Amino acid sequence: MSWTLTQLAGLLGAEVGESPDFVVARPVPADSDDPQGLTFCESAKYLRLVTAHSAGAVIVPPGMEISRPHLVADHPRAAFETLLAMYRRPLPLRPGVHPTAVIDPSAEVERTASVGPYAVVERGARIAAGVKVFPYCYVGEDCTVGENTVLYPHVVLYQDVRVGSRCVVHAHAVLGADGFGFRWDSRVQQKIEQVGAVVIGDDVEIGAGSAVDRATAGATTLGNGVKLDNMVQIGHNARIGDHTVICGQSAVAGSAVVGGRVTMAGQTGVADHVELADGVSLAARAMTAKDLKQPGVYYGSPARPLAEGLRIAARLPHLHERIEKLERRE
Protein backbone atom coordinates (compact mmCIF):
# COMPACT_ATOMS: atom_id res chain seq x y z
CA MET A 1 0.00 0.00 0.00
CA SER A 2 1.31 3.42 -0.90
CA TRP A 3 -0.08 6.94 -1.21
CA THR A 4 1.20 10.32 -2.24
CA LEU A 5 1.19 13.08 0.35
CA THR A 6 -1.66 14.73 -1.54
CA GLN A 7 -3.75 11.57 -1.25
CA LEU A 8 -2.87 11.14 2.41
CA ALA A 9 -3.75 14.75 3.19
CA GLY A 10 -7.35 14.05 2.24
CA LEU A 11 -7.45 10.78 4.17
CA LEU A 12 -5.82 12.15 7.34
CA GLY A 13 -7.46 15.57 7.48
CA ALA A 14 -4.13 17.32 6.90
CA GLU A 15 -2.58 19.76 4.47
CA VAL A 16 0.46 19.22 2.25
CA GLY A 17 3.37 21.32 3.41
CA GLU A 18 5.97 20.26 0.89
CA SER A 19 6.45 17.74 -1.96
CA PRO A 20 2.82 16.78 -2.71
CA ASP A 21 3.90 13.94 -5.04
CA PHE A 22 6.15 12.25 -2.48
CA VAL A 23 5.13 8.59 -2.15
CA VAL A 24 4.72 7.09 1.33
CA ALA A 25 5.12 3.33 1.60
CA ARG A 26 4.64 2.75 5.34
CA PRO A 27 4.32 4.36 8.80
CA VAL A 28 7.58 4.45 10.76
CA PRO A 29 8.77 5.58 14.24
CA ALA A 30 10.38 8.98 14.71
CA ASP A 31 13.90 7.52 14.87
CA SER A 32 13.56 5.74 11.51
CA ASP A 33 15.83 6.26 8.52
CA ASP A 34 13.35 4.73 6.06
CA PRO A 35 13.35 6.99 2.96
CA GLN A 36 9.74 6.08 2.17
CA GLY A 37 8.42 6.13 5.72
CA LEU A 38 6.04 8.64 7.27
CA THR A 39 6.32 9.54 10.95
CA PHE A 40 4.91 12.30 13.14
CA CYS A 41 6.36 15.13 15.22
CA GLU A 42 4.37 16.99 17.88
CA SER A 43 6.96 18.70 20.11
CA ALA A 44 10.51 20.03 20.26
CA LYS A 45 11.65 16.70 21.68
CA TYR A 46 10.20 14.83 18.72
CA LEU A 47 11.65 17.40 16.33
CA ARG A 48 15.18 16.77 17.63
CA LEU A 49 14.66 13.05 17.17
CA VAL A 50 13.23 13.38 13.69
CA THR A 51 15.94 15.76 12.48
CA ALA A 52 18.64 13.40 13.80
CA HIS A 53 17.26 10.72 11.49
CA SER A 54 16.02 10.59 7.93
CA ALA A 55 12.45 9.32 7.72
CA GLY A 56 11.12 10.29 4.30
CA ALA A 57 8.19 12.42 5.45
CA VAL A 58 6.77 13.85 8.67
CA ILE A 59 3.41 15.01 9.99
CA VAL A 60 3.93 18.26 11.92
CA PRO A 61 1.67 20.73 13.73
CA PRO A 62 0.97 24.20 12.29
CA GLY A 63 3.90 26.58 12.66
CA MET A 64 6.60 23.91 12.95
CA GLU A 65 9.26 24.22 10.25
CA ILE A 66 10.98 21.18 8.80
CA SER A 67 12.96 20.87 5.59
CA ARG A 68 11.66 17.62 4.13
CA PRO A 69 8.38 16.36 2.66
CA HIS A 70 5.66 16.85 5.25
CA LEU A 71 2.01 17.16 6.12
CA VAL A 72 0.55 19.72 8.49
CA ALA A 73 -2.17 18.57 10.92
CA ASP A 74 -3.66 20.15 14.03
CA HIS A 75 -3.10 16.88 15.89
CA PRO A 76 -0.15 15.00 14.32
CA ARG A 77 -0.42 12.01 16.66
CA ALA A 78 -4.12 11.50 15.85
CA ALA A 79 -3.38 11.75 12.12
CA PHE A 80 -0.61 9.16 12.50
CA GLU A 81 -2.97 6.85 14.39
CA THR A 82 -5.37 7.07 11.44
CA LEU A 83 -2.49 6.08 9.17
CA LEU A 84 -1.68 3.09 11.39
CA ALA A 85 -5.28 1.91 11.11
CA MET A 86 -5.05 2.12 7.33
CA TYR A 87 -2.05 -0.22 7.36
CA ARG A 88 -3.49 -2.76 9.77
CA ARG A 89 -3.75 -6.28 8.30
CA PRO A 90 -6.40 -8.42 9.98
CA LEU A 91 -5.51 -12.04 10.65
CA PRO A 92 -7.13 -14.28 8.02
CA LEU A 93 -10.30 -16.12 9.01
CA ARG A 94 -12.77 -17.55 6.52
CA PRO A 95 -16.47 -16.75 6.98
CA GLY A 96 -18.70 -19.41 8.49
CA VAL A 97 -17.86 -22.47 10.56
CA HIS A 98 -14.76 -24.41 9.55
CA PRO A 99 -15.36 -28.16 8.99
CA THR A 100 -12.91 -29.07 11.73
CA ALA A 101 -14.59 -26.89 14.37
CA VAL A 102 -16.59 -28.80 16.99
CA ILE A 103 -19.95 -27.18 17.73
CA ASP A 104 -22.31 -28.78 20.25
CA PRO A 105 -25.81 -29.22 18.79
CA SER A 106 -27.29 -27.10 21.59
CA ALA A 107 -24.94 -24.17 20.95
CA GLU A 108 -26.17 -21.15 18.99
CA VAL A 109 -23.87 -19.69 16.36
CA GLU A 110 -25.25 -16.78 14.32
CA ARG A 111 -24.82 -17.28 10.58
CA THR A 112 -22.63 -14.16 10.21
CA ALA A 113 -20.18 -15.40 12.85
CA SER A 114 -16.89 -17.10 11.90
CA VAL A 115 -15.49 -20.09 13.78
CA GLY A 116 -12.01 -21.19 12.77
CA PRO A 117 -10.28 -24.57 12.51
CA TYR A 118 -10.27 -26.82 15.59
CA ALA A 119 -12.22 -24.36 17.72
CA VAL A 120 -14.69 -25.85 20.22
CA VAL A 121 -18.05 -24.36 21.17
CA GLU A 122 -19.66 -26.27 24.03
CA ARG A 123 -23.29 -26.91 24.91
CA GLY A 124 -25.45 -23.94 25.73
CA ALA A 125 -22.92 -21.45 24.38
CA ARG A 126 -24.11 -18.54 22.24
CA ILE A 127 -22.03 -16.83 19.57
CA ALA A 128 -23.58 -13.58 18.33
CA ALA A 129 -23.54 -11.95 14.90
CA GLY A 130 -20.20 -10.88 13.47
CA VAL A 131 -18.12 -12.69 16.09
CA LYS A 132 -14.73 -14.07 15.05
CA VAL A 133 -13.54 -17.18 16.87
CA PHE A 134 -10.02 -17.97 15.68
CA PRO A 135 -8.44 -21.44 15.53
CA TYR A 136 -8.04 -23.51 18.70
CA CYS A 137 -10.33 -21.35 20.84
CA TYR A 138 -12.49 -23.00 23.49
CA VAL A 139 -15.89 -21.47 24.28
CA GLY A 140 -17.22 -23.38 27.25
CA GLU A 141 -20.61 -24.33 28.59
CA ASP A 142 -23.20 -21.57 28.77
CA CYS A 143 -20.74 -18.89 27.66
CA THR A 144 -21.95 -15.97 25.55
CA VAL A 145 -19.94 -13.86 23.13
CA GLY A 146 -21.48 -10.54 22.06
CA GLU A 147 -21.74 -9.03 18.60
CA ASN A 148 -18.54 -8.31 16.63
CA THR A 149 -16.25 -9.56 19.39
CA VAL A 150 -12.96 -11.20 18.39
CA LEU A 151 -11.41 -14.18 20.17
CA TYR A 152 -7.87 -14.68 18.89
CA PRO A 153 -6.17 -18.11 18.73
CA HIS A 154 -6.10 -20.25 21.87
CA VAL A 155 -8.43 -18.06 23.91
CA VAL A 156 -10.21 -20.11 26.59
CA LEU A 157 -13.61 -19.35 28.11
CA TYR A 158 -14.31 -21.95 30.81
CA GLN A 159 -17.99 -21.84 31.85
CA ASP A 160 -20.55 -19.10 32.46
CA VAL A 161 -18.40 -16.39 30.91
CA ARG A 162 -20.27 -13.52 29.31
CA VAL A 163 -18.27 -11.32 26.94
CA GLY A 164 -19.91 -8.15 25.65
CA SER A 165 -20.01 -6.63 22.18
CA ARG A 166 -17.03 -5.32 20.20
CA CYS A 167 -14.51 -6.84 22.59
CA VAL A 168 -11.04 -8.10 21.64
CA VAL A 169 -9.52 -11.01 23.56
CA HIS A 170 -5.95 -11.75 22.54
CA ALA A 171 -4.19 -15.09 22.22
CA HIS A 172 -3.90 -17.38 25.25
CA ALA A 173 -6.07 -15.23 27.50
CA VAL A 174 -8.09 -17.34 29.94
CA LEU A 175 -11.46 -16.17 31.23
CA GLY A 176 -13.22 -18.13 33.94
CA ALA A 177 -10.46 -20.31 35.40
CA ASP A 178 -10.94 -21.10 39.08
CA GLY A 179 -10.31 -18.30 41.53
CA PHE A 180 -7.43 -18.95 43.92
CA GLY A 181 -9.40 -20.19 46.91
CA PHE A 182 -7.96 -22.58 49.50
CA ARG A 183 -8.41 -23.14 53.24
CA TRP A 184 -5.84 -24.68 55.58
CA ASP A 185 -7.51 -27.37 57.69
CA SER A 186 -4.42 -28.02 59.87
CA ARG A 187 -3.31 -30.80 57.51
CA VAL A 188 -3.66 -29.73 53.88
CA GLN A 189 -4.90 -26.86 51.74
CA GLN A 190 -8.56 -27.62 51.08
CA LYS A 191 -9.84 -26.28 47.77
CA ILE A 192 -12.82 -23.93 47.98
CA GLU A 193 -14.90 -24.62 44.91
CA GLN A 194 -15.35 -21.69 42.55
CA VAL A 195 -18.83 -21.77 41.01
CA GLY A 196 -19.40 -18.14 39.97
CA ALA A 197 -19.20 -16.37 36.64
CA VAL A 198 -17.19 -13.79 34.68
CA VAL A 199 -19.01 -10.83 33.13
CA ILE A 200 -17.14 -8.64 30.62
CA GLY A 201 -18.70 -5.38 29.38
CA ASP A 202 -18.69 -3.89 25.90
CA ASP A 203 -15.62 -2.53 24.07
CA VAL A 204 -13.18 -4.33 26.37
CA GLU A 205 -9.71 -5.41 25.22
CA ILE A 206 -7.86 -8.17 27.08
CA GLY A 207 -4.18 -8.70 26.32
CA ALA A 208 -2.33 -11.90 25.47
CA GLY A 209 -1.73 -14.29 28.34
CA SER A 210 -4.01 -12.44 30.75
CA ALA A 211 -6.38 -14.18 33.15
CA VAL A 212 -9.72 -13.18 34.63
CA ASP A 213 -10.75 -15.70 37.30
CA ARG A 214 -14.31 -16.89 37.86
CA ALA A 215 -15.95 -15.80 41.10
CA THR A 216 -16.28 -18.06 44.12
CA ALA A 217 -19.97 -17.16 43.89
CA GLY A 218 -21.54 -14.26 42.05
CA ALA A 219 -19.40 -12.71 39.31
CA THR A 220 -16.00 -11.23 38.55
CA THR A 221 -16.77 -8.15 36.45
CA LEU A 222 -15.00 -5.87 33.99
CA GLY A 223 -16.93 -2.73 33.03
CA ASN A 224 -17.36 -1.17 29.62
CA GLY A 225 -14.23 0.06 27.87
CA VAL A 226 -11.75 -1.64 30.22
CA LYS A 227 -8.32 -2.29 28.69
CA LEU A 228 -6.00 -4.99 30.06
CA ASP A 229 -2.42 -5.26 28.80
CA ASN A 230 -0.62 -8.59 28.36
CA MET A 231 0.00 -10.77 31.43
CA VAL A 232 -2.56 -9.14 33.72
CA GLN A 233 -4.23 -11.11 36.54
CA ILE A 234 -7.74 -10.30 37.80
CA GLY A 235 -8.69 -12.31 40.88
CA HIS A 236 -12.02 -13.88 41.79
CA ASN A 237 -14.92 -11.56 42.60
CA ALA A 238 -12.89 -8.47 41.68
CA ARG A 239 -14.81 -5.61 40.10
CA ILE A 240 -13.15 -3.30 37.57
CA GLY A 241 -14.93 -0.04 36.70
CA ASP A 242 -15.62 1.43 33.28
CA HIS A 243 -12.72 2.64 31.13
CA THR A 244 -10.00 1.53 33.54
CA VAL A 245 -6.58 0.71 32.05
CA ILE A 246 -4.29 -1.92 33.61
CA CYS A 247 -0.76 -2.31 32.22
CA GLY A 248 1.37 -5.42 31.89
CA GLN A 249 2.32 -7.73 34.78
CA SER A 250 -0.16 -6.07 37.13
CA ALA A 251 -2.57 -7.88 39.42
CA VAL A 252 -5.85 -7.19 41.17
CA ALA A 253 -6.51 -9.62 44.01
CA GLY A 254 -9.78 -11.25 44.91
CA SER A 255 -12.79 -9.12 45.87
CA ALA A 256 -10.95 -5.85 45.21
CA VAL A 257 -13.00 -3.02 43.74
CA VAL A 258 -11.21 -0.83 41.19
CA GLY A 259 -13.15 2.27 40.19
CA GLY A 260 -13.75 3.81 36.81
CA ARG A 261 -11.07 5.59 34.75
CA VAL A 262 -8.34 4.15 36.98
CA THR A 263 -4.86 3.75 35.52
CA MET A 264 -2.59 1.01 36.87
CA ALA A 265 0.91 1.22 35.39
CA GLY A 266 3.18 -1.78 34.89
CA GLN A 267 3.82 -4.24 37.73
CA THR A 268 1.32 -2.62 40.08
CA GLY A 269 -0.81 -4.50 42.57
CA VAL A 270 -4.03 -4.16 44.53
CA ALA A 271 -4.54 -6.42 47.55
CA ASP A 272 -7.69 -8.39 48.24
CA HIS A 273 -10.81 -6.50 49.39
CA VAL A 274 -9.15 -3.13 48.71
CA GLU A 275 -11.12 -0.36 47.01
CA LEU A 276 -9.72 2.26 44.61
CA ALA A 277 -11.80 5.35 43.94
CA ASP A 278 -12.62 6.59 40.46
CA GLY A 279 -9.71 8.42 38.85
CA VAL A 280 -6.89 6.86 40.87
CA SER A 281 -3.56 6.34 39.07
CA LEU A 282 -0.90 3.94 40.35
CA ALA A 283 2.63 4.69 39.16
CA ALA A 284 4.81 1.79 38.03
CA ARG A 285 5.37 -0.89 40.71
CA ALA A 286 3.08 0.82 43.19
CA MET A 287 1.31 -1.56 45.57
CA THR A 288 -1.57 -0.90 47.91
CA ALA A 289 -3.11 -2.97 50.69
CA LYS A 290 -5.35 -0.11 51.84
CA ASP A 291 -8.25 1.72 50.24
CA LEU A 292 -7.37 4.76 48.15
CA LYS A 293 -10.45 6.93 48.50
CA GLN A 294 -9.33 10.07 46.66
CA PRO A 295 -8.48 10.41 42.95
CA GLY A 296 -4.89 11.25 42.12
CA VAL A 297 -1.50 9.70 41.43
CA TYR A 298 0.02 7.29 43.95
CA TYR A 299 3.58 5.99 44.10
CA GLY A 300 5.57 3.43 46.06
CA SER A 301 4.95 0.36 48.20
CA PRO A 302 2.83 0.98 50.14
CA ALA A 303 1.34 3.45 47.68
CA ARG A 304 1.27 7.06 48.86
CA PRO A 305 0.30 10.33 47.16
CA LEU A 306 2.89 11.00 44.46
CA ALA A 307 4.74 13.91 46.11
CA GLU A 308 5.00 12.08 49.43
CA GLY A 309 6.08 8.85 47.80
CA LEU A 310 8.80 10.54 45.74
CA ARG A 311 10.04 12.45 48.79
CA ILE A 312 10.37 9.22 50.79
CA ALA A 313 12.12 7.44 47.91
CA ALA A 314 14.59 10.33 47.55
CA ARG A 315 15.43 10.29 51.27
CA LEU A 316 16.03 6.55 51.61
CA PRO A 317 19.60 6.48 50.21
CA HIS A 318 20.63 9.32 52.55
CA LEU A 319 19.06 7.59 55.55
CA HIS A 320 20.90 4.40 54.63
CA GLU A 321 24.22 6.28 54.54
CA ARG A 322 23.53 7.88 57.92
CA ILE A 323 22.72 4.52 59.49
CA GLU A 324 25.93 3.01 58.09
CA LYS A 325 27.97 5.89 59.55
CA LEU A 326 26.32 5.47 62.95
CA GLU A 327 27.01 1.74 62.89
CA ARG A 328 30.67 2.33 62.08
CA ARG A 329 30.98 4.69 65.09
CA GLU A 330 29.77 1.94 67.37
C-alpha positions as CSV (number, residue, x, y, z in Angstrom):
1,M,0.0,0.0,0.0
2,S,1.3,3.4,-0.9
3,W,-0.1,6.9,-1.2
4,T,1.2,10.3,-2.2
5,L,1.2,13.1,0.4
6,T,-1.7,14.7,-1.5
7,Q,-3.7,11.6,-1.3
8,L,-2.9,11.1,2.4
9,A,-3.7,14.8,3.2
10,G,-7.3,14.1,2.2
11,L,-7.4,10.8,4.2
12,L,-5.8,12.1,7.3
13,G,-7.5,15.6,7.5
14,A,-4.1,17.3,6.9
15,E,-2.6,19.8,4.5
16,V,0.5,19.2,2.2
17,G,3.4,21.3,3.4
18,E,6.0,20.3,0.9
19,S,6.5,17.7,-2.0
20,P,2.8,16.8,-2.7
21,D,3.9,13.9,-5.0
22,F,6.2,12.3,-2.5
23,V,5.1,8.6,-2.2
24,V,4.7,7.1,1.3
25,A,5.1,3.3,1.6
26,R,4.6,2.8,5.3
27,P,4.3,4.4,8.8
28,V,7.6,4.5,10.8
29,P,8.8,5.6,14.2
30,A,10.4,9.0,14.7
31,D,13.9,7.5,14.9
32,S,13.6,5.7,11.5
33,D,15.8,6.3,8.5
34,D,13.4,4.7,6.1
35,P,13.4,7.0,3.0
36,Q,9.7,6.1,2.2
37,G,8.4,6.1,5.7
38,L,6.0,8.6,7.3
39,T,6.3,9.5,11.0
40,F,4.9,12.3,13.1
41,C,6.4,15.1,15.2
42,E,4.4,17.0,17.9
43,S,7.0,18.7,20.1
44,A,10.5,20.0,20.3
45,K,11.7,16.7,21.7
46,Y,10.2,14.8,18.7
47,L,11.6,17.4,16.3
48,R,15.2,16.8,17.6
49,L,14.7,13.1,17.2
50,V,13.2,13.4,13.7
51,T,15.9,15.8,12.5
52,A,18.6,13.4,13.8
53,H,17.3,10.7,11.5
54,S,16.0,10.6,7.9
55,A,12.4,9.3,7.7
56,G,11.1,10.3,4.3
57,A,8.2,12.4,5.5
58,V,6.8,13.9,8.7
59,I,3.4,15.0,10.0
60,V,3.9,18.3,11.9
61,P,1.7,20.7,13.7
62,P,1.0,24.2,12.3
63,G,3.9,26.6,12.7
64,M,6.6,23.9,13.0
65,E,9.3,24.2,10.3
66,I,11.0,21.2,8.8
67,S,13.0,20.9,5.6
68,R,11.7,17.6,4.1
69,P,8.4,16.4,2.7
70,H,5.7,16.8,5.3
71,L,2.0,17.2,6.1
72,V,0.5,19.7,8.5
73,A,-2.2,18.6,10.9
74,D,-3.7,20.2,14.0
75,H,-3.1,16.9,15.9
76,P,-0.2,15.0,14.3
77,R,-0.4,12.0,16.7
78,A,-4.1,11.5,15.8
79,A,-3.4,11.7,12.1
80,F,-0.6,9.2,12.5
81,E,-3.0,6.9,14.4
82,T,-5.4,7.1,11.4
83,L,-2.5,6.1,9.2
84,L,-1.7,3.1,11.4
85,A,-5.3,1.9,11.1
86,M,-5.0,2.1,7.3
87,Y,-2.1,-0.2,7.4
88,R,-3.5,-2.8,9.8
89,R,-3.7,-6.3,8.3
90,P,-6.4,-8.4,10.0
91,L,-5.5,-12.0,10.6
92,P,-7.1,-14.3,8.0
93,L,-10.3,-16.1,9.0
94,R,-12.8,-17.5,6.5
95,P,-16.5,-16.8,7.0
96,G,-18.7,-19.4,8.5
97,V,-17.9,-22.5,10.6
98,H,-14.8,-24.4,9.5
99,P,-15.4,-28.2,9.0
100,T,-12.9,-29.1,11.7
101,A,-14.6,-26.9,14.4
102,V,-16.6,-28.8,17.0
103,I,-20.0,-27.2,17.7
104,D,-22.3,-28.8,20.3
105,P,-25.8,-29.2,18.8
106,S,-27.3,-27.1,21.6
107,A,-24.9,-24.2,20.9
108,E,-26.2,-21.2,19.0
109,V,-23.9,-19.7,16.4
110,E,-25.2,-16.8,14.3
111,R,-24.8,-17.3,10.6
112,T,-22.6,-14.2,10.2
113,A,-20.2,-15.4,12.8
114,S,-16.9,-17.1,11.9
115,V,-15.5,-20.1,13.8
116,G,-12.0,-21.2,12.8
117,P,-10.3,-24.6,12.5
118,Y,-10.3,-26.8,15.6
119,A,-12.2,-24.4,17.7
120,V,-14.7,-25.8,20.2
121,V,-18.1,-24.4,21.2
122,E,-19.7,-26.3,24.0
123,R,-23.3,-26.9,24.9
124,G,-25.4,-23.9,25.7
125,A,-22.9,-21.4,24.4
126,R,-24.1,-18.5,22.2
127,I,-22.0,-16.8,19.6
128,A,-23.6,-13.6,18.3
129,A,-23.5,-11.9,14.9
130,G,-20.2,-10.9,13.5
131,V,-18.1,-12.7,16.1
132,K,-14.7,-14.1,15.1
133,V,-13.5,-17.2,16.9
134,F,-10.0,-18.0,15.7
135,P,-8.4,-21.4,15.5
136,Y,-8.0,-23.5,18.7
137,C,-10.3,-21.4,20.8
138,Y,-12.5,-23.0,23.5
139,V,-15.9,-21.5,24.3
140,G,-17.2,-23.4,27.3
141,E,-20.6,-24.3,28.6
142,D,-23.2,-21.6,28.8
143,C,-20.7,-18.9,27.7
144,T,-22.0,-16.0,25.5
145,V,-19.9,-13.9,23.1
146,G,-21.5,-10.5,22.1
147,E,-21.7,-9.0,18.6
148,N,-18.5,-8.3,16.6
149,T,-16.3,-9.6,19.4
150,V,-13.0,-11.2,18.4
151,L,-11.4,-14.2,20.2
152,Y,-7.9,-14.7,18.9
153,P,-6.2,-18.1,18.7
154,H,-6.1,-20.3,21.9
155,V,-8.4,-18.1,23.9
156,V,-10.2,-20.1,26.6
157,L,-13.6,-19.4,28.1
158,Y,-14.3,-21.9,30.8
159,Q,-18.0,-21.8,31.9
160,D,-20.6,-19.1,32.5
161,V,-18.4,-16.4,30.9
162,R,-20.3,-13.5,29.3
163,V,-18.3,-11.3,26.9
164,G,-19.9,-8.2,25.6
165,S,-20.0,-6.6,22.2
166,R,-17.0,-5.3,20.2
167,C,-14.5,-6.8,22.6
168,V,-11.0,-8.1,21.6
169,V,-9.5,-11.0,23.6
170,H,-5.9,-11.7,22.5
171,A,-4.2,-15.1,22.2
172,H,-3.9,-17.4,25.3
173,A,-6.1,-15.2,27.5
174,V,-8.1,-17.3,29.9
175,L,-11.5,-16.2,31.2
176,G,-13.2,-18.1,33.9
177,A,-10.5,-20.3,35.4
178,D,-10.9,-21.1,39.1
179,G,-10.3,-18.3,41.5
180,F,-7.4,-18.9,43.9
181,G,-9.4,-20.2,46.9
182,F,-8.0,-22.6,49.5
183,R,-8.4,-23.1,53.2
184,W,-5.8,-24.7,55.6
185,D,-7.5,-27.4,57.7
186,S,-4.4,-28.0,59.9
187,R,-3.3,-30.8,57.5
188,V,-3.7,-29.7,53.9
189,Q,-4.9,-26.9,51.7
190,Q,-8.6,-27.6,51.1
191,K,-9.8,-26.3,47.8
192,I,-12.8,-23.9,48.0
193,E,-14.9,-24.6,44.9
194,Q,-15.3,-21.7,42.5
195,V,-18.8,-21.8,41.0
196,G,-19.4,-18.1,40.0
197,A,-19.2,-16.4,36.6
198,V,-17.2,-13.8,34.7
199,V,-19.0,-10.8,33.1
200,I,-17.1,-8.6,30.6
201,G,-18.7,-5.4,29.4
202,D,-18.7,-3.9,25.9
203,D,-15.6,-2.5,24.1
204,V,-13.2,-4.3,26.4
205,E,-9.7,-5.4,25.2
206,I,-7.9,-8.2,27.1
207,G,-4.2,-8.7,26.3
208,A,-2.3,-11.9,25.5
209,G,-1.7,-14.3,28.3
210,S,-4.0,-12.4,30.7
211,A,-6.4,-14.2,33.1
212,V,-9.7,-13.2,34.6
213,D,-10.7,-15.7,37.3
214,R,-14.3,-16.9,37.9
215,A,-16.0,-15.8,41.1
216,T,-16.3,-18.1,44.1
217,A,-20.0,-17.2,43.9
218,G,-21.5,-14.3,42.0
219,A,-19.4,-12.7,39.3
220,T,-16.0,-11.2,38.5
221,T,-16.8,-8.2,36.5
222,L,-15.0,-5.9,34.0
223,G,-16.9,-2.7,33.0
224,N,-17.4,-1.2,29.6
225,G,-14.2,0.1,27.9
226,V,-11.7,-1.6,30.2
227,K,-8.3,-2.3,28.7
228,L,-6.0,-5.0,30.1
229,D,-2.4,-5.3,28.8
230,N,-0.6,-8.6,28.4
231,M,0.0,-10.8,31.4
232,V,-2.6,-9.1,33.7
233,Q,-4.2,-11.1,36.5
234,I,-7.7,-10.3,37.8
235,G,-8.7,-12.3,40.9
236,H,-12.0,-13.9,41.8
237,N,-14.9,-11.6,42.6
238,A,-12.9,-8.5,41.7
239,R,-14.8,-5.6,40.1
240,I,-13.2,-3.3,37.6
241,G,-14.9,0.0,36.7
242,D,-15.6,1.4,33.3
243,H,-12.7,2.6,31.1
244,T,-10.0,1.5,33.5
245,V,-6.6,0.7,32.1
246,I,-4.3,-1.9,33.6
247,C,-0.8,-2.3,32.2
248,G,1.4,-5.4,31.9
249,Q,2.3,-7.7,34.8
250,S,-0.2,-6.1,37.1
251,A,-2.6,-7.9,39.4
252,V,-5.8,-7.2,41.2
253,A,-6.5,-9.6,44.0
254,G,-9.8,-11.2,44.9
255,S,-12.8,-9.1,45.9
256,A,-10.9,-5.9,45.2
257,V,-13.0,-3.0,43.7
258,V,-11.2,-0.8,41.2
259,G,-13.2,2.3,40.2
260,G,-13.8,3.8,36.8
261,R,-11.1,5.6,34.8
262,V,-8.3,4.2,37.0
263,T,-4.9,3.7,35.5
264,M,-2.6,1.0,36.9
265,A,0.9,1.2,35.4
266,G,3.2,-1.8,34.9
267,Q,3.8,-4.2,37.7
268,T,1.3,-2.6,40.1
269,G,-0.8,-4.5,42.6
270,V,-4.0,-4.2,44.5
271,A,-4.5,-6.4,47.5
272,D,-7.7,-8.4,48.2
273,H,-10.8,-6.5,49.4
274,V,-9.1,-3.1,48.7
275,E,-11.1,-0.4,47.0
276,L,-9.7,2.3,44.6
277,A,-11.8,5.4,43.9
278,D,-12.6,6.6,40.5
279,G,-9.7,8.4,38.8
280,V,-6.9,6.9,40.9
281,S,-3.6,6.3,39.1
282,L,-0.9,3.9,40.4
283,A,2.6,4.7,39.2
284,A,4.8,1.8,38.0
285,R,5.4,-0.9,40.7
286,A,3.1,0.8,43.2
287,M,1.3,-1.6,45.6
288,T,-1.6,-0.9,47.9
289,A,-3.1,-3.0,50.7
290,K,-5.3,-0.1,51.8
291,D,-8.3,1.7,50.2
292,L,-7.4,4.8,48.2
293,K,-10.4,6.9,48.5
294,Q,-9.3,10.1,46.7
295,P,-8.5,10.4,42.9
296,G,-4.9,11.3,42.1
297,V,-1.5,9.7,41.4
298,Y,0.0,7.3,44.0
299,Y,3.6,6.0,44.1
300,G,5.6,3.4,46.1
301,S,5.0,0.4,48.2
302,P,2.8,1.0,50.1
303,A,1.3,3.4,47.7
304,R,1.3,7.1,48.9
305,P,0.3,10.3,47.2
306,L,2.9,11.0,44.5
307,A,4.7,13.9,46.1
308,E,5.0,12.1,49.4
309,G,6.1,8.8,47.8
310,L,8.8,10.5,45.7
311,R,10.0,12.5,48.8
312,I,10.4,9.2,50.8
313,A,12.1,7.4,47.9
314,A,14.6,10.3,47.6
315,R,15.4,10.3,51.3
316,L,16.0,6.6,51.6
317,P,19.6,6.5,50.2
318,H,20.6,9.3,52.6
319,L,19.1,7.6,55.5
320,H,20.9,4.4,54.6
321,E,24.2,6.3,54.5
322,R,23.5,7.9,57.9
323,I,22.7,4.5,59.5
324,E,25.9,3.0,58.1
325,K,28.0,5.9,59.6
326,L,26.3,5.5,63.0
327,E,27.0,1.7,62.9
328,R,30.7,2.3,62.1
329,R,31.0,4.7,65.1
330,E,29.8,1.9,67.4
